Amino acid sequence: MEKCIIPTIDEGMNQKWRFRNYIAENLLKVVDQLDKKKLNKEFLSVIIKLFTDHADQIRETSWKIIEKIVQNVDKDYLKNQIWDIQKDKLNNSKNYILRIASMNSINYLKQYYDIKFIKNTIIPEIIKKGKEDKIPNVKFVACKVIKDLEKYLESKKDNSMKKQCLDFIKSFNNDTDPDVAFFSKQAADELEKN
């Protein structure tokens, strides 16, 4: 089956978004039938193409495909294969939409990441990127995702993690962009309630 799928996808990635979306939706239906060894090689290039598509719907379908893969392969697949893609798009994409999509994909897939990895690697990376990014949408999505990750970690036992996340979010409370200020205050209020 993989011999047919990979060339079809390569061909289809040059088509209009509806065709690419059709490919993504059908991959979602068959991904759990693919050879697990192939997932780390040929199929990873397919995921990257879908993950970086300009159509929002296709990117979101790629997260669902990744989720299905994670449920069928070794637990470190996300950390070893997908995190590099997310980190690259977060730090190196000139397109701010892909930087946002990277953070949203992390939030979507957070339950499949090791909690230590979220604390020690993912949260610091998003905080670093959020502080240096000039685009308001990236800043307020960073606040939202940091809030969601911290709540997911249930850091009541780890006050330093909660403080780090709150300090980051509150650093935007007086941002010149009203949307950034609004969303950072909202995220801080929600975190402080817990």
Residue frames as a rotation matrix with the C-alpha (Angstrom) as fourth column:
MET 1
0.572 0.820 0.000 0.00
0.820 -0.572 0.000 0.00
0.000 0.000 -1.000 0.00
GLU 2
0.384 -0.476 -0.791 2.83
0.246 -0.773 0.585 2.44
-0.890 -0.420 -0.179 0.88
LYS 3
-0.611 -0.664 0.432 4.27
0.559 0.024 0.829 2.06
-0.561 0.748 0.356 -2.65
CYS 4
-0.149 0.656 0.740 1.07
0.888 -0.241 0.392 3.60
0.436 0.715 -0.547 -4.02
ILE 5
0.674 0.558 -0.484 0.46
0.733 -0.591 0.338 6.18
-0.097 -0.582 -0.807 -1.29
ILE 6
0.043 -0.731 -0.681 3.77
0.483 -0.581 0.655 8.05
-0.874 -0.357 0.329 -1.22
PRO 7
-0.835 -0.369 0.408 3.95
0.526 -0.317 0.789 8.82
-0.162 0.874 0.458 -4.99
THR 8
0.003 0.926 0.377 0.26
0.852 -0.200 0.485 9.79
0.524 0.320 -0.789 -4.99
ILE 9
0.623 0.187 -0.760 0.83
0.672 -0.625 0.397 12.22
-0.401 -0.758 -0.515 -2.14
ASP 10
-0.411 -0.858 -0.307 3.91
0.477 -0.489 0.730 13.71
-0.777 0.154 0.610 -3.79
GLU 11
-0.720 0.231 0.654 1.87
0.624 -0.198 0.756 14.29
0.304 0.953 -0.002 -6.94
GLY 12
0.237 0.971 -0.031 -1.13
0.848 -0.191 0.495 15.57
0.475 -0.143 -0.868 -4.99
MET 13
0.087 -0.260 -0.962 0.83
0.802 -0.554 0.222 18.12
-0.590 -0.791 0.161 -2.97
ASN 14
-0.901 -0.429 -0.063 1.09
0.289 -0.702 0.651 20.25
-0.324 0.569 0.756 -6.13
GLN 15
-0.410 0.841 0.354 -2.69
0.705 0.047 0.707 20.34
0.578 0.540 -0.612 -6.59
LYS 16
-0.194 0.463 0.865 -5.29
-0.347 -0.857 0.381 22.78
0.918 -0.226 0.327 -5.28
TRP 17
-0.704 -0.185 0.686 -6.06
-0.695 -0.020 -0.718 22.80
0.147 -0.983 -0.114 -1.55
ARG 18
0.339 0.902 0.267 -9.27
-0.925 0.372 -0.081 20.73
-0.173 -0.220 0.960 -1.88
PHE 19
0.638 -0.192 -0.745 -7.32
-0.266 0.853 -0.448 17.88
0.722 0.484 0.494 -3.46
ARG 20
-0.505 -0.863 0.022 -4.60
-0.249 0.121 -0.961 18.13
0.826 -0.491 -0.276 -0.78
ASN 21
-0.384 0.466 0.797 -7.33
-0.919 -0.115 -0.376 18.12
-0.084 -0.877 0.473 1.85
TYR 22
0.691 0.637 -0.343 -8.87
-0.690 0.722 -0.048 15.01
0.217 0.270 0.938 0.26
ILE 23
0.121 -0.754 -0.645 -5.47
-0.076 0.641 -0.764 13.28
0.990 0.142 0.021 0.47
ALA 24
-0.727 -0.435 0.532 -5.03
-0.503 -0.189 -0.843 14.29
0.468 -0.880 -0.081 4.13
GLU 25
0.024 0.833 0.552 -8.51
-0.987 0.106 -0.117 13.09
-0.156 -0.542 0.826 5.12
ASN 26
0.784 0.265 -0.562 -8.00
-0.433 0.882 -0.187 9.74
0.446 0.389 0.806 3.40
LEU 27
-0.250 -0.928 -0.278 -4.57
-0.164 0.324 -0.932 9.30
0.954 -0.187 -0.233 4.97
LEU 28
-0.489 0.152 0.859 -6.21
-0.865 -0.209 -0.455 9.78
0.111 -0.966 0.234 8.33
LYS 29
0.572 0.815 0.088 -8.46
-0.818 0.575 -0.010 6.81
-0.058 -0.066 0.996 7.52
VAL 30
0.864 -0.204 -0.460 -5.63
-0.024 0.896 -0.444 4.45
0.502 0.395 0.769 6.52
VAL 31
0.194 -0.904 0.381 -2.66
-0.758 -0.385 -0.527 5.55
0.623 -0.187 -0.760 8.61
ASP 32
0.141 -0.141 0.980 -3.10
-0.875 0.445 0.190 2.79
-0.462 -0.885 -0.060 11.19
GLN 33
0.915 0.172 0.364 -2.76
0.004 0.901 -0.435 0.21
-0.403 0.399 0.824 8.40
LEU 34
0.686 -0.709 -0.167 0.68
-0.487 -0.276 -0.829 1.43
0.541 0.650 -0.534 7.33
ASP 35
0.462 -0.644 -0.610 3.85
0.628 0.723 -0.288 -0.47
0.626 -0.250 0.739 8.14
LYS 36
0.939 -0.032 -0.343 5.30
0.274 -0.534 0.800 0.94
-0.209 -0.845 -0.493 11.37
LYS 37
0.009 -1.000 0.021 8.87
0.727 0.021 0.686 0.85
-0.687 0.009 0.727 10.03
LYS 38
-0.247 -0.041 0.968 7.82
0.895 -0.392 0.212 2.97
0.371 0.919 0.133 7.04
LEU 39
0.773 0.633 -0.049 6.31
0.595 -0.695 0.405 5.59
0.222 -0.342 -0.913 9.33
ASN 40
0.530 -0.640 -0.556 9.76
0.307 -0.466 0.830 6.72
-0.791 -0.610 -0.051 10.44
LYS 41
-0.555 -0.791 0.259 11.15
0.504 -0.072 0.861 6.96
-0.662 0.608 0.439 6.92
GLU 42
-0.757 0.221 0.615 9.00
0.570 -0.236 0.787 7.64
0.319 0.946 0.052 3.88
PHE 43
0.179 0.984 -0.004 5.92
0.856 -0.154 0.493 8.72
0.485 -0.092 -0.870 5.77
LEU 44
0.032 -0.232 -0.972 7.68
0.780 -0.602 0.169 11.36
-0.625 -0.764 0.162 7.84
SER 45
-0.927 -0.376 0.005 8.25
0.283 -0.688 0.668 13.43
-0.248 0.620 0.744 4.69
VAL 46
-0.377 0.882 0.282 4.50
0.562 -0.024 0.827 13.24
0.736 0.470 -0.487 4.01
ILE 47
0.333 0.486 -0.808 3.71
0.942 -0.206 0.265 14.48
-0.038 -0.850 -0.526 7.52
ILE 48
-0.482 -0.596 -0.642 6.06
0.542 -0.779 0.316 17.43
-0.688 -0.196 0.699 7.05
LYS 49
-0.908 0.172 0.382 4.31
0.283 -0.420 0.862 18.38
0.308 0.891 0.333 3.80
LEU 50
0.047 0.997 -0.058 0.87
0.663 0.012 0.749 18.23
0.748 -0.074 -0.660 5.42
PHE 51
0.188 -0.047 -0.981 2.08
0.948 -0.251 0.193 19.91
-0.256 -0.967 -0.002 8.61
THR 52
-0.585 -0.517 -0.625 3.39
0.347 -0.856 0.384 22.91
-0.733 0.007 0.680 6.66
ASP 53
-0.366 0.535 0.762 0.47
0.898 -0.014 0.441 23.22
0.247 0.845 -0.475 4.24
HIS 54
-0.962 -0.008 0.273 -0.94
-0.015 -0.996 -0.082 26.73
0.273 -0.083 0.958 3.86
ALA 55
-0.069 0.997 0.031 -4.50
-0.337 -0.053 0.940 25.50
0.939 0.054 0.339 4.43
ASP 56
-0.384 -0.028 0.923 -5.45
-0.910 -0.153 -0.384 25.46
0.152 -0.988 0.033 8.10
GLN 57
0.611 0.754 0.239 -7.77
-0.774 0.633 -0.017 22.47
-0.164 -0.175 0.971 7.73
ILE 58
0.668 -0.441 -0.600 -5.01
-0.101 0.745 -0.660 20.34
0.738 0.501 0.453 6.19
ARG 59
-0.430 -0.840 0.331 -2.55
-0.457 -0.113 -0.882 21.23
0.779 -0.531 -0.335 8.96
GLU 60
-0.152 0.444 0.883 -5.13
-0.977 0.067 -0.202 20.28
-0.149 -0.893 0.424 11.59
THR 61
0.877 0.417 -0.239 -5.78
-0.461 0.870 -0.175 16.96
0.135 0.263 0.955 9.85
SER 62
0.146 -0.901 -0.408 -2.01
-0.189 0.379 -0.906 16.32
0.971 0.209 -0.114 9.96
TRP 63
-0.496 -0.285 0.820 -2.17
-0.834 -0.109 -0.541 16.62
0.244 -0.952 -0.184 13.78
LYS 64
0.465 0.747 0.476 -4.88
-0.814 0.572 -0.102 13.94
-0.348 -0.340 0.874 13.83
ILE 65
0.747 -0.306 -0.590 -2.73
-0.219 0.724 -0.654 11.74
0.627 0.618 0.474 11.60
ILE 66
-0.348 -0.919 0.184 0.20
-0.449 -0.009 -0.893 12.22
0.823 -0.394 -0.410 13.99
GLU 67
-0.158 0.380 0.912 -2.09
-0.978 0.066 -0.197 11.37
-0.135 -0.923 0.361 16.90
LYS 68
0.862 0.501 -0.077 -3.09
-0.506 0.841 -0.189 8.09
-0.030 0.202 0.979 15.24
ILE 69
0.355 -0.821 -0.447 0.54
-0.160 0.417 -0.895 7.27
0.921 0.389 0.017 14.51
VAL 70
-0.438 -0.561 0.703 1.54
-0.740 -0.219 -0.636 7.96
0.510 -0.799 -0.319 18.12
GLN 71
0.281 0.643 0.713 -1.11
-0.910 0.413 -0.014 5.54
-0.304 -0.645 0.701 19.34
ASN 72
0.986 0.159 -0.052 0.41
-0.166 0.899 -0.406 2.77
-0.018 0.409 0.912 17.18
VAL 73
0.377 -0.918 -0.124 4.16
0.171 0.201 -0.965 3.29
0.910 0.342 0.233 17.59
ASP 74
-0.171 -0.550 -0.818 6.67
0.908 0.234 -0.347 3.72
0.382 -0.802 0.459 20.35
LYS 75
0.598 0.593 -0.539 5.92
0.788 -0.557 0.261 6.39
-0.145 -0.582 -0.800 22.94
ASP 76
-0.037 -0.703 -0.710 8.97
0.358 -0.672 0.648 8.46
-0.933 -0.230 0.276 22.03
TYR 77
-0.091 0.040 0.995 7.86
0.994 0.062 0.089 8.98
-0.058 0.997 -0.045 18.42
LEU 78
0.854 0.471 0.220 6.66
0.481 -0.877 0.009 12.51
0.197 0.098 -0.976 19.15
LYS 79
0.731 -0.612 -0.303 9.82
-0.106 -0.540 0.835 13.53
-0.674 -0.578 -0.459 20.96
ASN 80
-0.160 -0.903 0.398 12.13
0.273 0.347 0.897 11.89
-0.949 0.252 0.192 18.42
GLN 81
-0.491 0.006 0.871 10.35
0.861 0.158 0.484 12.67
-0.135 0.987 -0.083 15.15
ILE 82
0.319 0.792 0.520 7.64
0.843 -0.488 0.227 15.32
0.434 0.366 -0.823 15.45
TRP 83
0.632 -0.095 -0.769 9.19
0.520 -0.684 0.512 17.71
-0.575 -0.724 -0.382 17.97
ASP 84
-0.471 -0.882 -0.019 11.98
0.544 -0.308 0.780 18.55
-0.694 0.357 0.625 15.51
ILE 85
-0.427 0.425 0.798 9.37
0.789 -0.257 0.559 19.58
0.442 0.868 -0.226 12.92
GLN 86
0.651 0.738 -0.179 7.40
0.718 -0.521 0.461 21.63
0.247 -0.429 -0.869 15.47
LYS 87
0.355 -0.601 -0.716 10.55
0.520 -0.510 0.685 23.30
-0.777 -0.616 0.132 16.82
ASP 88
-0.651 -0.617 0.443 11.83
0.689 -0.234 0.686 24.08
-0.320 0.751 0.577 13.33
LYS 89
-0.110 0.693 0.712 8.56
0.745 -0.416 0.521 25.74
0.658 0.588 -0.471 12.30
LEU 90
0.740 0.381 -0.555 8.32
0.671 -0.488 0.558 27.59
-0.058 -0.785 -0.617 15.61
ASN 91
0.293 -0.746 -0.598 11.84
0.358 -0.495 0.792 29.02
-0.887 -0.446 0.122 15.35
ASN 92
-0.636 -0.770 0.058 12.62
0.267 -0.149 0.952 29.22
-0.724 0.621 0.300 11.65
SER 93
-0.117 0.643 0.757 9.43
0.991 0.121 0.050 29.77
-0.060 0.757 -0.651 9.70
LYS 94
-0.980 -0.196 0.022 9.14
0.197 -0.968 0.157 33.24
-0.009 0.158 0.987 8.18
ASN 95
-0.346 0.933 0.095 5.41
-0.089 -0.134 0.987 32.63
0.934 0.333 0.129 7.93
TYR 96
-0.736 0.034 0.676 3.88
-0.662 -0.242 -0.709 33.55
0.140 -0.970 0.200 11.30
ILE 97
0.368 0.928 -0.066 0.89
-0.904 0.373 0.207 31.28
0.216 -0.016 0.976 10.60
LEU 98
0.394 -0.297 -0.870 3.21
-0.006 0.945 -0.326 28.26
0.919 0.134 0.370 10.66
ARG 99
-0.761 -0.623 0.181 4.75
-0.150 -0.103 -0.983 29.47
0.631 -0.776 -0.015 13.94
ILE 100
-0.311 0.758 0.574 1.25
-0.949 -0.212 -0.233 29.65
-0.055 -0.617 0.785 15.40
ALA 101
0.576 0.545 -0.609 0.31
-0.636 0.767 0.085 26.27
0.514 0.339 0.788 13.91
SER 102
-0.260 -0.763 -0.592 3.39
-0.021 0.617 -0.786 24.74
0.965 -0.192 -0.176 15.50
MET 103
-0.882 -0.048 0.469 2.34
-0.449 -0.215 -0.867 25.94
0.142 -0.976 0.168 18.97
ASN 104
0.059 0.988 0.141 -1.27
-0.994 0.070 -0.079 24.86
-0.088 -0.136 0.987 18.41
SER 105
0.380 0.025 -0.925 -0.12
-0.396 0.908 -0.138 21.40
0.836 0.419 0.355 17.29
ILE 106
-0.735 -0.659 -0.160 1.94
-0.068 0.307 -0.949 21.07
0.675 -0.687 -0.270 20.48
ASN 107
-0.620 0.584 0.524 -1.14
-0.762 -0.288 -0.580 21.99
-0.187 -0.759 0.623 22.49
TYR 108
0.367 0.802 -0.470 -3.28
-0.891 0.449 0.070 19.50
0.268 0.393 0.880 20.53
LEU 109
0.402 -0.297 -0.866 -0.77
-0.087 0.929 -0.359 16.66
0.911 0.220 0.348 21.04
LYS 110
-0.090 -0.575 0.813 0.33
-0.835 -0.400 -0.376 17.53
0.542 -0.713 -0.445 24.60
GLN 111
0.599 0.392 0.698 -1.12
-0.756 0.565 0.332 14.40
-0.265 -0.726 0.635 26.19
TYR 112
0.965 -0.250 -0.079 1.25
0.189 0.871 -0.453 12.26
0.182 0.422 0.888 24.13
TYR 113
0.161 -0.938 0.306 4.38
-0.248 -0.339 -0.908 14.10
0.955 0.070 -0.287 25.26
ASP 114
-0.029 -0.321 -0.947 6.26
0.866 0.465 -0.184 13.09
0.500 -0.825 0.265 28.36
ILE 115
0.876 0.469 -0.108 5.52
0.451 -0.722 0.524 15.62
0.168 -0.508 -0.845 31.12
LYS 116
0.307 -0.850 -0.427 9.23
0.484 -0.247 0.840 16.12
-0.820 -0.465 0.335 31.87
PHE 117
-0.491 -0.472 0.732 9.81
0.861 -0.132 0.492 16.90
-0.135 0.872 0.471 28.19
ILE 118
0.408 0.706 0.579 7.01
0.699 -0.650 0.300 19.49
0.588 0.282 -0.758 28.25
LYS 119
0.908 -0.037 -0.417 8.48
0.325 -0.566 0.757 21.13
-0.264 -0.823 -0.502 31.36
ASN 120
0.234 -0.954 -0.189 12.16
0.311 -0.111 0.944 21.04
-0.921 -0.279 0.270 30.41
THR 121
-0.684 -0.550 0.479 12.03
0.571 0.006 0.821 21.49
-0.454 0.835 0.310 26.65
ILE 122
-0.227 0.666 0.710 8.71
0.899 -0.136 0.416 22.58
0.374 0.733 -0.568 25.17
ILE 123
0.735 0.567 -0.372 7.65
0.673 -0.677 0.296 25.31
-0.084 -0.468 -0.880 27.62
PRO 124
0.100 -0.749 -0.655 11.09
0.305 -0.604 0.736 26.99
-0.947 -0.274 0.168 27.67
GLU 125
-0.718 -0.375 0.586 11.17
0.639 -0.022 0.769 26.92
-0.276 0.927 0.255 23.84
ILE 126
0.116 0.848 0.518 7.73
0.886 -0.324 0.331 28.54
0.448 0.420 -0.789 23.50
ILE 127
0.700 0.082 -0.710 8.59
0.534 -0.720 0.444 31.15
-0.475 -0.690 -0.547 26.14
LYS 128
-0.338 -0.913 -0.230 11.84
0.398 -0.360 0.844 32.01
-0.853 0.194 0.485 24.35
LYS 129
-0.669 0.122 0.733 10.06
0.731 -0.069 0.679 32.30
0.134 0.990 -0.043 20.99
GLY 130
0.384 0.923 0.014 7.14
0.888 -0.374 0.266 34.23
0.251 -0.090 -0.964 22.43
LYS 131
0.419 -0.295 -0.859 9.44
0.490 -0.723 0.487 36.83
-0.765 -0.625 -0.158 23.98
GLU 132
-0.544 -0.796 -0.265 11.36
0.176 -0.417 0.892 37.49
-0.821 0.438 0.367 20.78
ASP 133
-0.425 0.428 0.797 8.54
0.905 0.215 0.367 37.30
-0.015 0.878 -0.479 18.20
LYS 134
-0.970 0.000 -0.242 7.32
-0.002 -1.000 0.011 40.64
-0.242 0.011 0.970 16.86
ILE 135
-0.631 0.772 -0.078 3.93
-0.118 0.003 0.993 39.42
0.767 0.636 0.089 15.55
PRO 136
-0.472 0.494 0.730 1.04
-0.880 -0.319 -0.353 40.07
0.058 -0.809 0.585 18.01
ASN 137
0.562 0.753 -0.343 -0.85
-0.731 0.645 0.220 36.90
0.387 0.127 0.913 17.00
VAL 138
0.070 -0.627 -0.775 2.20
0.115 0.777 -0.618 34.77
0.991 -0.046 0.127 17.83
LYS 139
-0.805 -0.401 0.437 2.50
-0.324 -0.320 -0.890 36.45
0.497 -0.859 0.128 21.24
PHE 140
-0.200 0.775 0.599 -1.08
-0.977 -0.112 -0.182 35.89
-0.074 -0.622 0.780 22.29
VAL 141
0.659 0.321 -0.680 -1.15
-0.420 0.907 0.022 32.31
0.624 0.271 0.733 20.99
ALA 142
-0.360 -0.852 -0.381 2.06
0.046 0.391 -0.919 31.72
0.932 -0.348 -0.102 22.99
CYS 143
-0.690 0.173 0.703 0.25
-0.709 -0.359 -0.607 33.01
0.147 -0.917 0.370 26.11
LYS 144
0.381 0.924 0.014 -2.73
-0.920 0.377 0.107 30.74
0.094 -0.054 0.994 25.47
VAL 145
0.503 -0.224 -0.834 -0.60
-0.160 0.925 -0.345 27.65
0.849 0.307 0.430 24.79
ILE 146
-0.650 -0.757 0.061 1.65
-0.150 0.049 -0.987 28.25
0.745 -0.651 -0.146 27.82
LYS 147
-0.373 0.607 0.701 -1.46
-0.927 -0.216 -0.307 28.60
-0.035 -0.765 0.643 29.99
ASP 148
0.644 0.684 -0.342 -2.94
-0.716 0.696 0.044 25.38
0.268 0.216 0.939 28.58
LEU 149
0.129 -0.688 -0.714 0.33
-0.019 0.718 -0.696 23.45
0.991 0.103 0.080 28.99
GLU 150
-0.772 -0.443 0.456 0.82
-0.414 -0.194 -0.890 24.66
0.482 -0.876 -0.034 32.57
LYS 151
-0.001 0.860 0.511 -2.76
-0.993 0.059 -0.100 23.71
-0.116 -0.508 0.854 33.50
TYR 152
0.653 0.203 -0.730 -2.26
-0.448 0.880 -0.155 20.30
0.611 0.428 0.666 31.87
LEU 153
-0.289 -0.885 -0.365 0.88
-0.057 0.397 -0.916 19.72
0.956 -0.244 -0.165 33.98
GLU 154
0.772 0.613 -0.170 -1.07
0.196 0.026 0.980 20.46
0.605 -0.790 -0.099 37.15
SER 155
-0.123 -0.989 0.080 1.97
0.343 -0.118 -0.932 22.25
0.931 -0.087 0.353 38.53
LYS 156
0.768 0.440 0.466 0.49
-0.257 -0.453 0.853 22.90
0.587 -0.775 -0.235 41.96
LYS 157
0.838 -0.517 -0.175 3.38
0.468 0.515 0.718 20.90
-0.281 -0.684 0.674 43.36
ASP 158
-0.161 -0.927 0.338 5.86
0.978 -0.105 0.179 22.76
-0.130 0.359 0.924 41.17
ASN 159
0.619 0.465 -0.633 5.47
0.488 -0.859 -0.155 26.46
-0.616 -0.213 -0.759 42.01
SER 160
-0.298 -0.809 -0.507 8.58
-0.028 -0.524 0.851 27.40
-0.954 0.268 0.134 40.04
MET 161
-0.777 0.085 0.624 7.03
0.618 0.299 0.727 26.14
-0.125 0.950 -0.285 36.78
LYS 162
0.297 0.953 0.056 3.78
0.955 -0.295 -0.034 27.96
-0.015 0.064 -0.998 37.45
LYS 163
0.425 -0.212 -0.880 5.70
0.248 -0.908 0.339 31.15
-0.871 -0.362 -0.333 38.32
GLN 164
-0.682 -0.730 0.038 7.78
0.180 -0.118 0.977 30.88
-0.708 0.673 0.212 35.14
CYS 165
-0.505 0.582 0.637 4.63
0.849 0.204 0.487 30.51
0.153 0.787 -0.598 33.04
LEU 166
0.546 0.749 -0.375 2.80
0.812 -0.583 0.017 33.33
-0.206 -0.314 -0.927 34.85
ASP 167
0.021 -0.626 -0.779 5.79
0.180 -0.764 0.619 35.68
-0.983 -0.154 0.096 34.58
PHE 168
-0.855 -0.325 0.405 5.91
0.416 0.038 0.909 35.04
-0.311 0.945 0.102 30.83
ILE 169
-0.137 0.903 0.407 2.19
0.949 0.002 0.316 35.62
0.285 0.429 -0.857 30.36
LYS 170
0.601 0.403 -0.690 2.11
0.671 -0.724 0.161 38.72
-0.435 -0.560 -0.705 32.57
SER 171
-0.440 -0.841 -0.316 5.02
0.452 -0.511 0.731 40.23
-0.776 0.179 0.605 30.65
PHE 172
-0.804 0.205 0.558 2.47
0.516 -0.226 0.826 40.98
0.296 0.952 0.076 27.90
ASN 173
-0.071 0.859 -0.508 -0.18
0.949 -0.099 -0.300 42.56
-0.308 -0.503 -0.808 30.17
ASN 174
0.356 0.152 -0.922 0.83
0.095 -0.987 -0.127 46.06
-0.930 -0.042 -0.366 29.04
ASP 175
-0.467 -0.518 0.717 1.72
0.731 0.231 0.642 45.19
-0.498 0.824 0.271 25.45
THR 176
-0.756 0.129 -0.642 1.10
-0.321 -0.928 0.191 47.97
-0.571 0.350 0.742 22.93
ASP 177
-0.735 0.553 -0.392 -1.16
-0.246 0.321 0.914 45.63
0.631 0.769 -0.100 20.96
PRO 178
-0.273 0.689 0.672 -4.59
-0.961 -0.224 -0.160 45.56
0.040 -0.690 0.723 22.69
ASP 179
0.641 0.516 -0.569 -5.28
-0.533 0.832 0.153 41.95
0.552 0.205 0.808 21.65
VAL 180
-0.149 -0.789 -0.596 -2.01
0.172 0.573 -0.801 40.73
0.974 -0.222 0.050 23.15
ALA 181
-0.814 -0.127 0.566 -2.71
-0.468 -0.433 -0.770 42.62
0.343 -0.893 0.293 26.40
PHE 182
0.130 0.967 0.221 -6.27
-0.979 0.089 0.184 41.26
0.158 -0.241 0.958 26.53
PHE 183
0.651 0.156 -0.743 -5.32
-0.253 0.967 -0.019 37.62
0.715 0.200 0.670 25.93
SER 184
-0.432 -0.851 -0.299 -2.36
0.111 0.279 -0.954 37.73
0.895 -0.445 -0.026 28.31
LYS 185
-0.649 0.275 0.709 -4.53
-0.745 -0.415 -0.522 39.13
0.151 -0.867 0.475 31.12
GLN 186
0.458 0.877 -0.148 -7.19
-0.850 0.480 0.217 36.52
0.261 0.026 0.965 30.39
ALA 187
0.352 -0.416 -0.838 -4.60
0.026 0.900 -0.436 33.69
0.936 0.131 0.327 30.46
ALA 188
-0.722 -0.664 0.195 -3.01
-0.129 -0.148 -0.981 35.02
0.680 -0.733 0.021 33.68
ASP 189
-0.257 0.723 0.641 -6.40
-0.962 -0.253 -0.100 35.29
0.090 -0.643 0.761 35.41
GLU 190
0.665 0.563 -0.491 -7.25
-0.568 0.808 0.158 31.74
0.485 0.174 0.857 34.45
LEU 191
0.002 -0.761 -0.649 -3.91
0.187 0.638 -0.747 30.38
0.982 -0.120 0.144 35.67
GLU 192
-0.777 -0.351 0.522 -4.10
-0.366 -0.423 -0.829 32.28
0.512 -0.836 0.200 38.96
LYS 193
0.218 0.930 0.297 -7.52
-0.910 0.084 0.405 30.77
0.351 -0.359 0.865 39.73
ASN 194
0.667 0.020 -0.745 -5.92
-0.021 1.000 0.008 27.31
0.745 0.010 0.667 40.01
